[in-house]
Amino acid sequence: MAAKAKQRALIAKGMIGHGPKISRGLLAGSMLKCADNTGARELRLVQAMGYKGRLRRYPSASLGDRVTVSIRQGTPDMRKKIFQAVIVRQRKPFRRVDGMWVQFEDNAAVIITPDGEMKGSEIRGPVAKEAAERWPRIASAASIII
């Protein structure tokens, strides 16, 4: 019963559960581009939220995952701070249910608040369909969904 209540709470916050398996292309320590207009330019992936791993295996994340990031480049008030973000593009190829393989030219994320709201107001570049389906608020701000 508690699991259903938690799931409802996540959906209310603007996050919908995972669909099919996506190849995990980003390890802890990976560098990402910031795809929004918050003032951050480069992010380092610190932790994948909700990652259940194995001993000595690096935590990893894929499209649509909520992650903790540290801002490496950007405006002075944003630098050296920890935020949560959602991955919207990944370089590692992944397979969709229809059999098509998709790969982006960079790794990118969008910074969000702990509630699941976007911190910025616009998103630069394309957003993967998997991330858009899971985060409706990101989908509404995206200019291109691939």
PLY file of the C-alpha trace (Angstrom):
ply
format ascii 1.0
element vertex 146
property float x
property float y
property float z
element edge 145
property int vertex1
property int vertex2
end_header
0.00 0.00 0.00
2.84 2.38 0.86
4.43 1.75 -2.55
1.29 2.93 -4.36
1.14 6.08 -2.24
4.80 6.82 -3.01
4.20 6.27 -6.72
1.23 8.66 -6.65
3.35 11.26 -4.88
6.06 11.03 -7.53
3.52 11.41 -10.33
2.07 14.46 -8.57
5.57 15.98 -8.40
5.94 15.72 -12.17
7.78 12.42 -12.45
6.38 9.27 -14.03
7.97 5.83 -13.49
10.47 4.08 -15.72
9.46 2.43 -18.97
11.67 -0.06 -20.85
15.35 -0.58 -19.96
17.74 2.03 -21.36
21.50 1.44 -21.61
23.17 3.22 -18.71
25.66 5.56 -20.38
26.77 7.89 -17.58
28.95 6.84 -14.65
29.51 8.81 -11.48
32.12 11.45 -12.37
30.90 11.96 -15.95
30.84 15.51 -17.29
27.55 16.82 -18.71
26.48 19.96 -20.55
23.81 22.05 -18.87
20.93 22.27 -21.36
18.98 25.05 -19.61
19.40 28.77 -18.91
20.20 28.63 -15.17
23.75 29.99 -15.58
25.54 26.64 -15.26
27.54 25.44 -18.25
29.27 22.21 -17.22
28.09 19.66 -14.64
29.74 16.66 -13.00
27.55 13.69 -12.14
28.02 12.96 -8.44
25.35 10.36 -7.74
22.51 8.57 -9.50
19.40 8.87 -7.32
17.72 5.56 -6.52
20.59 3.51 -7.98
20.81 0.01 -6.54
24.22 -1.34 -7.42
26.76 -3.98 -6.58
29.96 -3.91 -4.53
32.71 -1.93 -6.33
30.48 -1.07 -9.30
30.32 2.60 -10.20
26.82 4.09 -9.91
25.46 4.86 -13.35
22.50 6.69 -14.86
20.63 6.89 -18.15
18.07 9.09 -19.88
15.33 10.48 -17.68
17.10 9.61 -14.42
17.22 12.08 -11.54
20.86 12.63 -10.56
22.88 14.77 -8.17
25.31 17.08 -9.98
28.05 19.50 -9.02
28.44 22.63 -11.14
31.98 22.88 -12.53
31.62 25.87 -14.87
29.10 28.67 -14.89
28.19 31.90 -13.13
30.10 32.52 -9.86
26.94 32.22 -7.72
26.19 28.75 -9.21
29.72 27.28 -9.18
30.81 24.68 -6.60
27.23 23.99 -5.55
25.29 20.72 -5.57
21.94 20.47 -7.38
19.61 17.78 -8.68
19.22 17.33 -12.42
17.51 15.15 -15.01
19.50 13.65 -17.90
17.97 14.66 -21.25
20.68 13.44 -23.72
23.30 10.69 -23.62
26.08 9.73 -26.01
25.83 6.00 -25.45
23.50 4.38 -28.01
20.28 2.91 -26.60
17.57 0.83 -28.20
13.93 1.87 -28.30
11.00 -0.54 -28.12
10.35 -0.17 -31.87
13.90 -1.47 -32.58
15.46 1.87 -33.51
18.85 2.77 -31.99
19.28 6.38 -30.80
22.47 8.24 -29.92
23.06 11.94 -29.19
26.23 13.90 -29.86
26.66 14.99 -26.21
25.63 14.23 -22.64
23.30 16.88 -21.23
21.13 17.49 -18.19
18.56 20.02 -16.95
18.78 21.34 -13.38
15.66 20.84 -11.26
14.53 21.76 -7.74
14.04 19.02 -5.11
10.28 19.22 -5.87
10.83 18.28 -9.53
10.26 21.79 -10.97
12.70 23.10 -13.60
15.09 25.74 -12.26
15.47 27.42 -15.67
12.78 28.52 -18.08
14.04 27.15 -21.41
15.95 24.13 -22.73
18.59 24.38 -25.45
18.91 21.51 -27.91
16.88 18.33 -28.30
15.42 16.28 -25.46
15.06 12.49 -25.64
11.50 11.18 -25.82
12.18 8.89 -22.83
13.07 11.84 -20.60
10.13 13.89 -21.88
7.64 11.10 -21.17
8.94 10.67 -17.63
9.14 14.41 -16.80
6.13 16.29 -18.27
7.39 19.67 -17.02
10.64 19.21 -18.96
8.64 18.14 -22.03
6.60 21.34 -21.95
9.77 23.49 -21.89
11.59 21.51 -24.60
11.72 22.96 -28.11
12.63 19.65 -29.82
11.74 16.16 -28.61
13.49 13.30 -30.43
0 1
1 2
2 3
3 4
4 5
5 6
6 7
7 8
8 9
9 10
10 11
11 12
12 13
13 14
14 15
15 16
16 17
17 18
18 19
19 20
20 21
21 22
22 23
23 24
24 25
25 26
26 27
27 28
28 29
29 30
30 31
31 32
32 33
33 34
34 35
35 36
36 37
37 38
38 39
39 40
40 41
41 42
42 43
43 44
44 45
45 46
46 47
47 48
48 49
49 50
50 51
51 52
52 53
53 54
54 55
55 56
56 57
57 58
58 59
59 60
60 61
61 62
62 63
63 64
64 65
65 66
66 67
67 68
68 69
69 70
70 71
71 72
72 73
73 74
74 75
75 76
76 77
77 78
78 79
79 80
80 81
81 82
82 83
83 84
84 85
85 86
86 87
87 88
88 89
89 90
90 91
91 92
92 93
93 94
94 95
95 96
96 97
97 98
98 99
99 100
100 101
101 102
102 103
103 104
104 105
105 106
106 107
107 108
108 109
109 110
110 111
111 112
112 113
113 114
114 115
115 116
116 117
117 118
118 119
119 120
120 121
121 122
122 123
123 124
124 125
125 126
126 127
127 128
128 129
129 130
130 131
131 132
132 133
133 134
134 135
135 136
136 137
137 138
138 139
139 140
140 141
141 142
142 143
143 144
144 145
